Amino acid sequence: MIFITRRERFNAAHRLFRPDYSDEKNLKVFGKCSNPNWHGHNYTLFVTIKGEVDTETGFLVNLKDLSDLINSMVIRKLDHCNINLEVDFMEGKLASTENIAIGIWKELAIPISNLGAQLHCIQVHETENNFAEYFG
């Protein structure tokens, strides 16, 4: 079994808040990330897949195909968008890094299996100090 990872990037705005909380409670729980005027990050996404190497091509999958899939299914939906307001797979969810990673997994798992590989891990870096990993 081989593991291979593709890195992609996107820029997006979000706000961590619960509408059932007061502004004061949102500030206490989520800090400056609950800014009512939003805030943004330069995210880095790592998509790790696994499977067997094709003896004919020497690839697990063609990385161009994987990149195209990630871009069409995820990056185009997130890049330069407001995650809370514009991203279909995040509708009704708190826009935390953890939930973003889970949402991306759900978008990619089946399409990646159609390429002949298995999704192993989604890693979303929100800052250089904070990231989430999801293994399904």
C-alpha positions in Angstrom: 0.0 0.0 0.0 1.2 3.5 -0.9 0.1 6.8 0.5 0.3 10.0 -1.6 -0.7 13.6 -0.6 -1.8 16.5 -2.7 -1.6 20.1 -1.3 -4.0 22.8 -2.4 -4.6 26.3 -1.0 -7.7 28.5 -0.6 -8.5 31.8 1.0 -11.8 32.2 2.8 -13.7 34.2 5.4 -15.7 32.8 8.3 -17.1 33.6 11.7 -17.3 31.2 14.6 -20.6 31.9 16.4 -23.8 30.3 17.5 -26.9 32.3 16.7 -28.5 31.0 19.9 -25.7 32.6 22.0 -25.5 36.3 22.9 -22.7 38.4 21.4 -21.1 38.3 24.8 -21.2 34.5 25.0 -19.9 34.1 21.4 -17.0 36.4 22.3 -16.3 34.4 25.5 -16.4 31.0 23.7 -14.9 31.9 20.3 -12.8 35.0 21.0 -11.8 37.2 18.1 -13.0 34.5 15.7 -16.5 35.5 16.5 -16.0 39.0 15.0 -19.5 40.0 13.6 -17.7 41.5 10.5 -16.0 38.2 9.7 -12.3 37.4 9.4 -10.3 35.3 7.0 -7.5 32.8 6.6 -5.1 31.6 4.0 -5.9 27.9 4.3 -3.7 25.0 3.2 -5.4 21.7 2.4 -3.6 18.3 2.3 -5.5 15.4 0.8 -3.8 12.0 1.4 -5.0 9.0 -0.5 -3.9 5.4 -0.4 -4.0 2.2 -2.5 -1.9 0.1 -4.7 0.4 1.3 -7.5 -0.8 0.6 -11.0 2.0 -1.5 -12.6 1.3 -0.1 -16.0 1.5 3.6 -15.1 3.6 3.5 -11.9 1.0 5.7 -10.2 -1.6 5.3 -7.5 -3.6 7.9 -9.4 -2.6 10.6 -11.8 -2.0 13.6 -9.6 -3.4 15.9 -12.3 -6.7 14.0 -12.0 -6.6 14.2 -8.2 -5.8 18.0 -8.3 -8.6 18.6 -10.8 -11.0 16.6 -8.6 -10.1 18.5 -5.4 -10.4 21.8 -7.3 -13.7 21.1 -8.8 -15.3 19.5 -5.7 -13.8 21.7 -3.0 -11.5 24.6 -3.8 -13.9 26.3 -6.2 -16.6 26.2 -3.5 -14.3 27.6 -0.8 -11.8 30.0 -2.4 -12.5 33.6 -1.8 -15.9 32.8 -0.3 -17.6 33.2 3.1 -17.7 29.7 4.5 -20.7 30.5 6.6 -22.8 32.0 3.8 -21.6 30.5 0.5 -20.3 27.0 0.9 -23.0 24.4 0.3 -21.4 21.5 2.2 -21.0 23.8 5.3 -24.6 24.9 5.4 -25.9 24.7 9.0 -22.5 23.9 10.5 -20.2 25.9 12.6 -17.3 26.9 10.3 -14.5 25.5 12.5 -11.4 24.0 11.0 -12.6 20.6 12.3 -16.0 20.9 10.6 -14.3 22.1 7.4 -12.1 19.0 7.4 -15.1 16.7 7.9 -17.1 18.5 5.2 -14.2 18.2 2.7 -13.9 14.5 3.5 -17.6 14.0 2.7 -17.2 15.8 -0.6 -14.2 13.8 -1.7 -14.5 10.3 -0.4 -16.6 8.8 -3.1 -15.1 10.7 -6.1 -11.6 9.6 -5.0 -12.8 6.0 -4.8 -14.0 6.4 -8.4 -10.3 7.2 -9.3 -9.3 3.8 -7.9 -7.9 5.0 -4.5 -9.1 5.4 -0.9 -9.2 8.7 0.9 -6.9 8.4 4.0 -6.7 11.8 5.6 -7.9 15.4 5.2 -5.7 17.9 6.8 -6.7 21.6 6.9 -4.3 24.2 8.1 -6.0 27.4 9.2 -2.8 29.1 10.4 0.8 28.0 10.7 0.0 27.0 14.3 -3.5 25.4 14.0 -4.7 22.5 11.8 -7.2 19.7 11.9 -6.8 16.1 10.6 -9.7 13.9 9.8 -9.5 10.2 9.0 -13.1 9.5 8.3 
